[in-house]
Amino acid sequence: MSDSTFHLYQLQKLDISLSSIKLKISAIRSRINDRSYLHSVVMELDKANSNLNEQLYESDAIEAKLSAKRIKLSQSESSLYSGKIQNPKELQDLQTEISSLRKGISNLEDSQIEYWEKIEALTIVKNQINDKLEKIKAEDSVALQKMESERSQLLVEQERLLLEKKGVISQVSPAFLAIYDKLIINKNGIAVSEIADECCGSCG
């Protein structure tokens, strides 16, 4: 193998290694930038919070209605037992109103219990999703550190190979280098291959 052929073969091996490193760095960068798996859990948590807040809002609304009815009931009972109302019709209407208020309060209390049960269930779901998110964040932080470390090592290796490539190129004539560069483009990155047993090491 002549010096030119040897240097071109060395250049080819360096370019293959550099191409491999470039692909690895690109893949790591894509994994680092891909936050879709994390985003999906965040969206899931947002939905759980929204569902919980909706039930809390409805529960608060019922509590406000209950408070108003209880105040009204207290006032009506006070009027009934104060002795100030003597008219039988007014007393009967007041008793009917009190009965209606008690029934309304009972119905609202039943509804409130249902909302409390829903709120409890939704709170459990929200906490589970939140725990899941925190776990993913912790795992993601470790994975990111590992990928950043791997990328740093690859960048160091890439720099070393580029310096080595620069030294090899300086030993190849411009004419051979021009042919090499043309073949690299036209032959899918393979311009020089070793011959073994009278066969091309790339295509056979």
C-alpha positions in Angstrom: 0.0 0.0 0.0 1.5 3.3 -1.1 1.8 6.3 1.3 -1.0 8.1 -0.6 -3.3 5.0 -0.4 -2.5 4.5 3.2 -3.3 8.1 4.1 -6.5 8.0 2.1 -7.5 4.8 3.9 -6.7 6.4 7.3 -8.7 9.4 6.2 -11.6 7.2 5.4 -11.5 5.5 8.8 -11.4 8.8 10.5 -14.4 10.1 8.4 -16.4 7.0 9.3 -15.6 7.5 13.0 -16.5 11.2 12.8 -19.8 10.4 11.0 -20.7 7.9 13.7 -19.9 10.4 16.5 -22.0 13.0 14.7 -24.9 10.7 14.5 -24.6 9.8 18.2 -24.4 13.5 19.2 -27.4 14.3 17.1 -29.4 11.4 18.7 -28.4 12.6 22.2 -29.5 16.1 21.3 -32.8 14.9 20.1 -33.4 12.9 23.3 -32.4 15.9 25.4 -34.8 18.2 23.5 -37.7 15.7 23.4 -39.8 16.5 26.4 -43.0 15.0 25.1 -43.1 12.2 27.7 -42.8 14.8 30.4 -45.3 17.2 28.8 -47.9 14.4 28.6 -47.8 13.9 32.4 -47.9 17.6 33.0 -51.0 17.8 30.8 -52.5 14.9 32.7 -51.9 16.7 36.0 -53.4 19.9 34.7 -56.5 18.0 33.7 -56.7 16.4 37.2 -56.4 19.8 38.8 -59.0 21.2 36.6 -61.5 18.4 37.4 -60.8 18.8 41.1 -61.2 22.6 41.0 -64.5 22.2 39.2 -65.8 19.9 42.0 -64.5 22.2 44.7 -66.3 25.2 43.0 -69.6 23.2 42.9 -69.1 22.2 46.5 -68.5 25.8 47.6 -71.6 26.8 45.7 -73.7 24.2 47.6 -72.1 25.3 50.9 -73.2 28.9 50.1 -76.8 27.7 49.4 -76.8 25.7 52.6 -75.6 28.6 54.6 -78.3 30.9 53.2 -81.0 28.2 53.9 -79.8 27.6 57.4 -79.9 31.3 58.2 -83.4 31.5 56.7 -84.5 28.4 58.7 -83.1 29.9 61.9 -85.0 33.2 61.2 -88.2 31.4 60.4 -88.1 29.2 63.5 -87.3 32.2 65.6 -90.4 33.9 64.2 -92.5 30.8 64.7 -91.6 30.4 68.4 -91.4 34.1 69.3 -95.1 34.4 69.9 -95.4 37.5 67.9 -97.3 35.9 65.0 -100.9 35.0 66.1 -102.6 34.7 62.7 -103.3 30.9 62.1 -102.8 31.4 58.3 -99.4 33.1 58.8 -98.4 30.4 61.3 -99.3 27.7 58.8 -97.4 29.4 56.0 -94.4 29.7 58.3 -94.5 26.0 59.2 -94.8 25.1 55.5 -91.8 27.3 54.7 -89.8 25.7 57.6 -90.6 22.2 56.3 -89.6 23.2 52.8 -86.3 24.7 54.1 -85.5 21.6 56.1 -86.2 19.4 53.0 -84.0 21.7 50.9 -81.2 21.6 53.4 -81.4 17.8 53.6 -81.2 17.5 49.8 -78.3 19.9 49.6 -76.5 18.1 52.4 -76.9 14.8 50.4 -75.5 16.6 47.4 -72.6 18.0 49.4 -71.7 14.5 50.6 -71.6 13.3 47.0 -69.3 16.2 46.1 -67.0 15.5 49.0 -66.7 11.8 47.9 -65.9 13.0 44.4 -63.4 15.5 45.7 -61.7 12.8 47.8 -61.4 10.5 44.8 -60.1 13.3 42.5 -57.6 14.4 45.2 -56.2 10.8 45.3 -55.9 10.7 41.5 -54.2 14.1 41.5 -51.7 13.1 44.1 -50.9 9.9 42.3 -50.3 11.8 39.0 -48.2 14.4 40.9 -46.1 11.6 42.5 -45.7 10.1 39.0 -44.5 13.4 37.7 -42.0 13.9 40.5 -40.6 10.4 39.9 -40.3 11.1 36.1 -38.6 14.4 36.8 -36.1 12.7 39.1 -35.4 10.0 36.6 -35.2 12.6 33.8 -32.6 14.6 35.7 -30.4 11.6 36.1 -30.8 10.7 32.4 -30.0 14.2 31.3 -26.8 14.3 33.4 -25.8 10.9 31.8 -26.6 12.1 28.3 -24.7 15.4 28.8 -21.7 13.5 30.1 -21.8 11.2 27.1 -22.2 14.1 24.7 -19.2 15.9 26.3 -17.1 12.7 25.9 -18.1 12.4 22.2 -17.3 16.1 21.6 -13.8 15.6 23.1 -13.3 12.5 20.9 -14.7 14.4 17.9 -12.1 17.2 18.5 -9.3 14.6 18.7 -10.3 12.9 15.5 -10.6 16.3 13.7 -7.1 17.2 14.7 -5.9 13.7 13.5 -7.8 14.2 10.3 -6.2 17.6 9.7 -2.8 15.9 10.1 -3.6 13.1 7.6 -5.1 15.6 5.0 -1.8 17.5 5.1 -0.1 14.4 3.8 -2.5 13.8 0.9 -2.1 15.5 -2.5 -4.8 18.0 -3.5 -5.6 15.9 -6.6 -6.2 12.7 -4.6 -8.1 14.7 -2.0 -10.4 16.1 -4.6 -11.2 12.6 -5.9 -11.7 11.4 -2.4 -14.1 14.2 -1.6 -16.1 13.5 -4.8 -16.3 9.8 -4.0 -17.4 10.5 -0.4 -20.4 12.4 -1.8 -21.3 10.0 -4.6 -20.7 6.7 -2.7 -22.6 7.3 0.5 -19.6 8.2 2.6 -17.3 5.4 1.4 -14.5 6.5 -0.9 -11.7 4.0 0.1 -12.1 0.4 1.2 -9.7 -2.4 2.0 -9.3 -5.3 -0.4 -9.3 -8.7 1.3 -9.1 -12.0 -0.7 -9.5 -10.0 -3.9 -12.8 -8.6 -2.7 -13.8 -5.1 -1.7 -14.3 -4.7 2.0 -17.4 -2.5 1.4 -19.4 -4.0 -1.4 -17.8 -7.5 -1.7 
